[in-house]
Amino acid sequence: MLSDPDARVRRAAGAGPLLPPDLTAALLRAPEAAEAAASNPSPPAERLHELLDLAGIPRSQRPAPP
C-alpha cells in the first residue's frame, strides 16, 4: 500500500495505527502522505519530537509533558 500510485491509498496507510514506526517515518518524508502519517496515533514520543523538529519548533518552546 505504501507504493500504491494513488496518494489516497498511501495517506490511508500512513494514518493506520498498526503501521510500523519505521514505515510511518518514511511516509512523514513524503509530502503527499506526511499529514496522514503525522496523525498516526502510534508513534513513540521520540518520533513525535522528530516531527516537531522538522516543523521547526524549537524544543525550548514546547510545553513540558504532564
A tleap script that builds the chain and sets N, CA, C and O, in Angstrom:
source leaprc.protein.ff14SB
mol = sequence {
  NMET LEU SER ASP PRO ASP ALA ARG VAL ARG
  ARG ALA ALA GLY ALA GLY PRO LEU LEU PRO
  PRO ASP LEU THR ALA ALA LEU LEU ARG ALA
  PRO GLU ALA ALA GLU ALA ALA ALA SER ASN
  PRO SER PRO PRO ALA GLU ARG LEU HIE GLU
  LEU LEU ASP LEU ALA GLY ILE PRO ARG SER
  GLN ARG PRO ALA PRO CPRO
}
set mol.1.N position { 0.813 -1.189 0.000 }
set mol.1.CA position { 0.000 0.000 0.000 }
set mol.1.C position { 0.861 1.260 0.000 }
set mol.1.O position { 0.432 2.297 -0.507 }
set mol.2.N position { 2.060 1.187 0.557 }
set mol.2.CA position { 2.913 2.371 0.614 }
set mol.2.C position { 3.463 2.764 -0.742 }
set mol.2.O position { 3.867 3.909 -0.940 }
set mol.3.N position { 3.483 1.832 -1.671 }
set mol.3.CA position { 3.985 2.146 -3.007 }
set mol.3.C position { 2.850 2.266 -4.026 }
set mol.3.O position { 3.101 2.338 -5.229 }
set mol.4.N position { 1.619 2.286 -3.552 }
set mol.4.CA position { 0.473 2.419 -4.443 }
set mol.4.C position { 0.562 3.759 -5.176 }
set mol.4.O position { 0.914 4.767 -4.564 }
set mol.5.N position { 0.249 3.787 -6.472 }
set mol.5.CA position { 0.325 5.049 -7.218 }
set mol.5.C position { -0.710 6.088 -6.766 }
set mol.5.O position { -0.556 7.277 -7.043 }
set mol.6.N position { -1.745 5.646 -6.082 }
set mol.6.CA position { -2.791 6.560 -5.619 }
set mol.6.C position { -2.396 7.133 -4.250 }
set mol.6.O position { -2.271 6.389 -3.278 }
set mol.7.N position { -2.203 8.439 -4.179 }
set mol.7.CA position { -1.791 9.094 -2.934 }
set mol.7.C position { -2.813 8.882 -1.825 }
set mol.7.O position { -2.447 8.864 -0.650 }
set mol.8.N position { -4.082 8.721 -2.173 }
set mol.8.CA position { -5.113 8.496 -1.140 }
set mol.8.C position { -4.866 7.186 -0.411 }
set mol.8.O position { -5.096 7.093 0.795 }
set mol.9.N position { -4.403 6.180 -1.127 }
set mol.9.CA position { -4.113 4.889 -0.507 }
set mol.9.C position { -2.922 5.035 0.437 }
set mol.9.O position { -2.936 4.497 1.544 }
set mol.10.N position { -1.893 5.761 0.002 }
set mol.10.CA position { -0.710 5.967 0.852 }
set mol.10.C position { -1.074 6.763 2.102 }
set mol.10.O position { -0.569 6.480 3.189 }
set mol.11.N position { -1.942 7.752 1.950 }
set mol.11.CA position { -2.371 8.530 3.120 }
set mol.11.C position { -3.144 7.651 4.101 }
set mol.11.O position { -2.934 7.730 5.311 }
set mol.12.N position { -4.031 6.820 3.578 }
set mol.12.CA position { -4.801 5.935 4.456 }
set mol.12.C position { -3.874 4.980 5.195 }
set mol.12.O position { -4.066 4.721 6.383 }
set mol.13.N position { -2.878 4.461 4.504 }
set mol.13.CA position { -1.919 3.559 5.149 }
set mol.13.C position { -1.139 4.300 6.225 }
set mol.13.O position { -0.892 3.751 7.298 }
set mol.14.N position { -0.750 5.533 5.951 }
set mol.14.CA position { 0.041 6.305 6.907 }
set mol.14.C position { -0.696 6.604 8.190 }
set mol.14.O position { -0.073 6.722 9.245 }
set mol.15.N position { -1.996 6.728 8.126 }
set mol.15.CA position { -2.788 7.033 9.316 }
set mol.15.C position { -3.122 5.784 10.125 }
set mol.15.O position { -3.630 5.896 11.240 }
set mol.16.N position { -2.851 4.610 9.591 }
set mol.16.CA position { -3.201 3.368 10.277 }
set mol.16.C position { -2.357 3.115 11.513 }
set mol.16.O position { -1.130 3.113 11.419 }
set mol.17.N position { -2.974 2.900 12.668 }
set mol.17.CA position { -2.225 2.713 13.912 }
set mol.17.C position { -1.385 1.435 13.953 }
set mol.17.O position { -0.510 1.308 14.810 }
set mol.18.N position { -1.630 0.496 13.053 }
set mol.18.CA position { -0.846 -0.741 13.045 }
set mol.18.C position { 0.387 -0.653 12.152 }
set mol.18.O position { 1.172 -1.598 12.083 }
set mol.19.N position { 0.561 0.477 11.467 }
set mol.19.CA position { 1.722 0.658 10.602 }
set mol.19.C position { 2.980 0.746 11.463 }
set mol.19.O position { 3.016 1.540 12.402 }
set mol.20.N position { 4.006 -0.043 11.171 }
set mol.20.CA position { 5.237 0.004 11.971 }
set mol.20.C position { 5.871 1.398 11.949 }
set mol.20.O position { 5.790 2.104 10.944 }
set mol.21.N position { 6.500 1.789 13.060 }
set mol.21.CA position { 7.082 3.132 13.160 }
set mol.21.C position { 8.068 3.478 12.051 }
set mol.21.O position { 8.116 4.632 11.625 }
set mol.22.N position { 8.853 2.523 11.570 }
set mol.22.CA position { 9.816 2.850 10.514 }
set mol.22.C position { 9.097 3.215 9.208 }
set mol.22.O position { 9.567 4.074 8.462 }
set mol.23.N position { 7.972 2.571 8.934 }
set mol.23.CA position { 7.211 2.909 7.728 }
set mol.23.C position { 6.472 4.240 7.900 }
set mol.23.O position { 6.327 5.009 6.950 }
set mol.24.N position { 6.013 4.494 9.115 }
set mol.24.CA position { 5.388 5.792 9.385 }
set mol.24.C position { 6.406 6.897 9.159 }
set mol.24.O position { 6.082 7.934 8.581 }
set mol.25.N position { 7.638 6.680 9.614 }
set mol.25.CA position { 8.703 7.672 9.439 }
set mol.25.C position { 8.971 7.926 7.961 }
set mol.25.O position { 9.205 9.065 7.555 }
set mol.26.N position { 8.936 6.879 7.166 }
set mol.26.CA position { 9.157 7.047 5.721 }
set mol.26.C position { 8.056 7.901 5.107 }
set mol.26.O position { 8.327 8.740 4.248 }
set mol.27.N position { 6.833 7.696 5.537 }
set mol.27.CA position { 5.718 8.478 4.997 }
set mol.27.C position { 5.755 9.931 5.469 }
set mol.27.O position { 5.240 10.817 4.786 }
set mol.28.N position { 6.356 10.180 6.624 }
set mol.28.CA position { 6.481 11.559 7.097 }
set mol.28.C position { 7.334 12.389 6.156 }
set mol.28.O position { 7.216 13.614 6.121 }
set mol.29.N position { 8.190 11.728 5.397 }
set mol.29.CA position { 9.065 12.427 4.459 }
set mol.29.C position { 8.444 12.565 3.065 }
set mol.29.O position { 9.029 13.195 2.184 }
set mol.30.N position { 7.278 11.984 2.870 }
set mol.30.CA position { 6.587 12.049 1.578 }
set mol.30.C position { 5.540 13.161 1.649 }
set mol.30.O position { 4.567 13.038 2.394 }
set mol.31.N position { 5.720 14.233 0.895 }
set mol.31.CA position { 4.804 15.377 1.007 }
set mol.31.C position { 3.325 15.023 0.888 }
set mol.31.O position { 2.496 15.610 1.583 }
set mol.32.N position { 2.985 14.082 0.026 }
set mol.32.CA position { 1.565 13.762 -0.176 }
set mol.32.C position { 0.983 12.908 0.946 }
set mol.32.O position { -0.237 12.761 1.026 }
set mol.33.N position { 1.819 12.342 1.815 }
set mol.33.CA position { 1.322 11.465 2.877 }
set mol.33.C position { 1.727 11.929 4.272 }
set mol.33.O position { 1.325 11.316 5.261 }
set mol.34.N position { 2.507 12.992 4.372 }
set mol.34.CA position { 3.054 13.420 5.663 }
set mol.34.C position { 1.967 13.786 6.673 }
set mol.34.O position { 2.070 13.433 7.847 }
set mol.35.N position { 0.945 14.479 6.231 }
set mol.35.CA position { -0.102 14.890 7.169 }
set mol.35.C position { -0.813 13.677 7.768 }
set mol.35.O position { -1.081 13.643 8.969 }
set mol.36.N position { -1.113 12.692 6.940 }
set mol.36.CA position { -1.768 11.481 7.437 }
set mol.36.C position { -0.845 10.719 8.377 }
set mol.36.O position { -1.285 10.227 9.416 }
set mol.37.N position { 0.434 10.619 8.019 }
set mol.37.CA position { 1.383 9.912 8.876 }
set mol.37.C position { 1.547 10.637 10.208 }
set mol.37.O position { 1.723 9.998 11.245 }
set mol.38.N position { 1.492 11.957 10.182 }
set mol.38.CA position { 1.613 12.727 11.419 }
set mol.38.C position { 0.405 12.521 12.327 }
set mol.38.O position { 0.507 12.692 13.542 }
set mol.39.N position { -0.733 12.156 11.749 }
set mol.39.CA position { -1.932 11.921 12.561 }
set mol.39.C position { -1.984 10.505 13.121 }
set mol.39.O position { -2.880 10.175 13.898 }
set mol.40.N position { -1.024 9.668 12.729 }
set mol.40.CA position { -0.983 8.293 13.205 }
set mol.40.C position { -0.840 8.301 14.727 }
set mol.40.O position { 0.061 8.956 15.251 }
set mol.41.N position { -1.711 7.584 15.451 }
set mol.41.CA position { -1.677 7.637 16.917 }
set mol.41.C position { -0.604 6.771 17.575 }
set mol.41.O position { -0.472 6.800 18.799 }
set mol.42.N position { 0.156 6.012 16.810 }
set mol.42.CA position { 1.062 5.060 17.446 }
set mol.42.C position { 2.541 5.425 17.531 }
set mol.42.O position { 3.283 4.679 18.171 }
set mol.43.N position { 3.028 6.516 16.935 }
set mol.43.CA position { 4.475 6.764 17.011 }
set mol.43.C position { 4.954 6.991 18.446 }
set mol.43.O position { 4.230 7.559 19.264 }
set mol.44.N position { 6.170 6.548 18.744 }
set mol.44.CA position { 6.735 6.807 20.068 }
set mol.44.C position { 7.046 8.297 20.240 }
set mol.44.O position { 7.099 9.040 19.260 }
set mol.45.N position { 7.246 8.720 21.460 }
set mol.45.CA position { 7.483 10.131 21.768 }
set mol.45.C position { 8.657 10.699 20.979 }
set mol.45.O position { 8.583 11.829 20.497 }
set mol.46.N position { 9.735 9.940 20.837 }
set mol.46.CA position { 10.903 10.457 20.114 }
set mol.46.C position { 10.557 10.756 18.662 }
set mol.46.O position { 11.057 11.729 18.098 }
set mol.47.N position { 9.722 9.945 18.057 }
set mol.47.CA position { 9.300 10.194 16.676 }
set mol.47.C position { 8.497 11.495 16.605 }
set mol.47.O position { 8.641 12.265 15.655 }
set mol.48.N position { 7.656 11.736 17.606 }
set mol.48.CA position { 6.890 12.981 17.634 }
set mol.48.C position { 7.812 14.186 17.787 }
set mol.48.O position { 7.574 15.237 17.191 }
set mol.49.N position { 8.867 14.028 18.591 }
set mol.49.CA position { 9.844 15.113 18.724 }
set mol.49.C position { 10.536 15.376 17.388 }
set mol.49.O position { 10.789 16.528 17.038 }
set mol.50.N position { 10.840 14.326 16.650 }
set mol.50.CA position { 11.456 14.494 15.329 }
set mol.50.C position { 10.524 15.272 14.401 }
set mol.50.O position { 10.970 16.107 13.613 }
set mol.51.N position { 9.234 14.987 14.504 }
set mol.51.CA position { 8.250 15.696 13.695 }
set mol.51.C position { 8.235 17.182 14.027 }
set mol.51.O position { 8.190 18.029 13.134 }
set mol.52.N position { 8.273 17.485 15.309 }
set mol.52.CA position { 8.313 18.888 15.716 }
set mol.52.C position { 9.608 19.550 15.266 }
set mol.52.O position { 9.614 20.724 14.896 }
set mol.53.N position { 10.704 18.797 15.296 }
set mol.53.CA position { 11.979 19.319 14.798 }
set mol.53.C position { 11.860 19.662 13.309 }
set mol.53.O position { 12.317 20.718 12.871 }
set mol.54.N position { 11.244 18.761 12.536 }
set mol.54.CA position { 11.063 19.005 11.109 }
set mol.54.C position { 10.196 20.233 10.851 }
set mol.54.O position { 10.378 20.938 9.858 }
set mol.55.N position { 9.251 20.479 11.760 }
set mol.55.CA position { 8.365 21.635 11.617 }
set mol.55.C position { 9.051 22.925 12.048 }
set mol.55.O position { 8.503 24.013 11.874 }
set mol.56.N position { 10.265 22.801 12.616 }
set mol.56.CA position { 11.000 23.987 13.035 }
set mol.56.C position { 10.588 24.538 14.381 }
set mol.56.O position { 10.849 25.704 14.679 }
set mol.57.N position { 9.948 23.719 15.202 }
set mol.57.CA position { 9.532 24.163 16.535 }
set mol.57.C position { 10.640 23.795 17.522 }
set mol.57.O position { 10.864 22.613 17.787 }
set mol.58.N position { 11.333 24.796 18.068 }
set mol.58.CA position { 12.437 24.507 18.987 }
set mol.58.C position { 11.950 23.795 20.245 }
set mol.58.O position { 10.863 24.075 20.750 }
set mol.59.N position { 12.753 22.891 20.732 }
set mol.59.CA position { 12.372 22.139 21.936 }
set mol.59.C position { 12.156 23.045 23.136 }
set mol.59.O position { 11.359 22.731 24.020 }
set mol.60.N position { 12.860 24.163 23.171 }
set mol.60.CA position { 12.715 25.075 24.303 }
set mol.60.C position { 11.345 25.744 24.323 }
set mol.60.O position { 10.947 26.271 25.362 }
set mol.61.N position { 10.615 25.742 23.220 }
set mol.61.CA position { 9.297 26.371 23.151 }
set mol.61.C position { 8.158 25.375 23.292 }
set mol.61.O position { 6.988 25.752 23.230 }
set mol.62.N position { 8.489 24.132 23.479 }
set mol.62.CA position { 7.449 23.108 23.611 }
set mol.62.C position { 7.006 23.001 25.063 }
set mol.62.O position { 7.824 23.122 25.975 }
set mol.63.N position { 5.735 22.778 25.277 }
set mol.63.CA position { 5.268 22.625 26.669 }
set mol.63.C position { 5.837 21.361 27.295 }
set mol.63.O position { 6.068 20.363 26.613 }
set mol.64.N position { 6.056 21.419 28.589 }
set mol.64.CA position { 6.556 20.254 29.322 }
set mol.64.C position { 5.454 19.206 29.399 }
set mol.64.O position { 4.278 19.550 29.515 }
set mol.65.N position { 5.825 17.925 29.336 }
set mol.65.CA position { 4.801 16.874 29.448 }
set mol.65.C position { 4.171 16.883 30.844 }
set mol.65.O position { 4.805 17.286 31.819 }
set mol.66.N position { 2.928 16.438 30.924 }
set mol.66.CA position { 2.222 16.445 32.231 }
set mol.66.C position { 2.822 15.488 33.211 }
set mol.66.O position { 2.345 15.381 34.341 }
savepdb mol mol.pdb
quit
